[in-house]
């Protein structure tokens, strides 16, 4: 995992300020996902709504969101993301967001505070709309008695504000 972040930092040094200005707009992101895609213990459908704000420090942008799945789980989170344009039409966005997780009839992650890390690859379309594919992992960072974790894969549509 540390090599992943080193790669992100190296890529960011080649980050174009022209592309950065284009990526600094606020967006609403709507995602449709499969929850528990790897372990298949409590697989369900997932929906997410997120707000991606304008940059506030260097390349960081705030994000806030709500995830819910068809088994009744809810995850309310807030964190940061970085948009790194690879080409004029392609962007990669790592993010990190702690939040409160309620499992209902879904997978019990064994702690109220859960941390979501995500990576997304998105294509830029006309009118600053983006369509992305993301993979995320939610876990309690071993704060609970167990740390089962869960992964989701999502298709996301980004709409500029």
C-alpha positions in Angstrom: 0.0 0.0 0.0 2.8 2.4 0.7 4.2 2.0 -2.8 0.7 3.0 -4.1 0.9 6.3 -2.3 4.5 6.9 -3.4 3.4 6.4 -7.0 0.5 8.9 -6.5 3.0 11.4 -5.2 5.4 10.9 -8.1 2.5 11.3 -10.6 1.4 14.4 -8.8 4.7 16.1 -9.4 4.0 15.9 -13.1 0.6 17.3 -12.6 -0.3 20.0 -15.1 -1.6 23.3 -13.7 -3.8 23.7 -16.7 -5.5 20.4 -16.1 -5.6 21.2 -12.4 -7.6 24.3 -13.0 -10.1 22.3 -15.2 -10.5 19.8 -12.4 -11.1 22.2 -9.5 -14.9 22.5 -10.0 -17.4 21.2 -7.5 -19.3 18.0 -8.4 -22.1 15.8 -7.3 -21.2 12.1 -7.8 -23.9 9.4 -7.9 -22.7 5.8 -7.7 -24.3 2.4 -8.3 -22.3 -0.4 -6.8 -22.0 -4.0 -5.7 -21.3 -4.2 -2.0 -19.1 -7.0 -0.6 -17.7 -7.8 -4.1 -14.7 -9.9 -2.9 -15.8 -11.9 0.2 -19.4 -12.4 -0.9 -20.6 -12.8 2.8 -23.3 -10.1 2.4 -23.4 -9.1 -1.2 -26.0 -6.5 -2.0 -26.6 -3.5 -4.2 -25.2 -0.2 -3.1 -26.0 3.5 -3.9 -23.9 6.5 -3.1 -24.3 10.2 -3.3 -21.2 12.4 -2.8 -20.3 16.1 -2.9 -16.8 16.8 -4.2 -15.7 20.4 -3.4 -13.1 22.7 -4.9 -9.5 22.4 -3.9 -8.6 23.8 -0.5 -4.9 23.0 -0.1 -2.5 22.0 -2.9 -4.4 19.3 -4.8 -6.7 18.2 -1.9 -10.5 18.5 -2.3 -13.1 17.8 0.4 -15.7 15.1 -0.1 -18.8 14.2 1.9 -21.2 11.4 1.2 -23.8 8.9 2.1 -23.8 5.2 1.1 -26.7 2.9 1.6 -27.2 -0.7 0.4 -30.2 -2.9 -0.1 -29.6 -4.8 3.2 -30.1 -1.5 5.2 -26.4 -0.5 5.8 -25.7 3.2 5.9 -22.3 4.9 5.9 -22.0 8.6 6.3 -18.5 9.8 5.6 -16.3 12.9 5.0 -12.8 13.1 3.8 -10.4 14.2 1.1 -9.7 13.3 -2.5 -7.1 14.2 -5.2 -8.0 14.4 -8.9 -5.0 13.6 -11.0 -5.5 14.0 -14.8 -3.5 11.4 -16.7 -4.6 12.8 -20.1 -7.1 15.5 -21.1 -9.9 12.8 -21.1 -8.8 10.5 -18.2 -8.5 11.2 -14.5 -7.5 9.0 -11.5 -8.8 10.0 -8.0 -7.6 8.4 -4.8 -9.6 9.3 -1.7 -9.9 8.7 2.0 -12.9 9.3 4.2 -13.7 8.2 7.8 -17.3 7.9 8.7 -20.1 6.4 10.8 -21.4 2.9 9.7 -24.6 1.3 10.7 -25.0 -2.3 9.4 -28.7 -3.1 10.0 -29.1 -6.5 8.2 -25.9 -6.0 6.1 -22.4 -7.0 6.9 -21.3 -6.2 10.5 -18.0 -4.3 10.3 -17.6 -4.5 14.2 -17.2 -0.8 14.9 -19.2 2.4 14.5 -16.2 4.4 13.1 -15.1 3.0 9.7 -12.5 4.2 7.2 -13.1 4.2 3.4 -10.2 4.3 1.0 -11.0 4.4 -2.7 -9.4 4.6 -6.1 -11.4 5.8 -9.2 -10.6 6.1 -12.9 -12.9 8.4 -14.7 -13.4 9.5 -18.3 -14.2 13.1 -19.0 -17.2 13.7 -21.3 -18.8 16.9 -22.6 -19.9 19.7 -20.3 -17.5 18.6 -17.5 -19.5 15.4 -16.8 -17.3 12.4 -15.8 -18.1 8.7 -15.8 -15.9 6.6 -13.5 -15.2 3.1 -12.2 -14.1 2.8 -8.6 -13.0 0.3 -6.1 -13.2 1.0 -2.4 -12.4 -0.7 0.9 -14.1 0.1 4.2 -12.7 -1.2 7.5 -12.3 -0.3 11.1 -8.5 -0.2 11.1 -8.5 -2.9 13.8 -10.3 -0.6 16.3 -13.0 -3.3 16.8 -12.6 -6.8 18.2 -12.5 -8.0 14.6 -11.8 -6.2 11.3 -13.8 -7.9 8.6 -13.7 -5.1 6.1 -15.8 -4.9 2.9 -15.1 -3.9 -0.7 -17.3 -2.4 -3.4 -17.0 -1.8 -7.1 -19.0 1.1 -8.5 -20.0 3.0 -11.6 -20.1 6.7 -10.9 -21.5 9.7 -12.7 -20.1 13.1 -11.8 -22.2 16.2 -12.5 -20.6 19.7 -12.1 -22.4 22.3 -10.0 
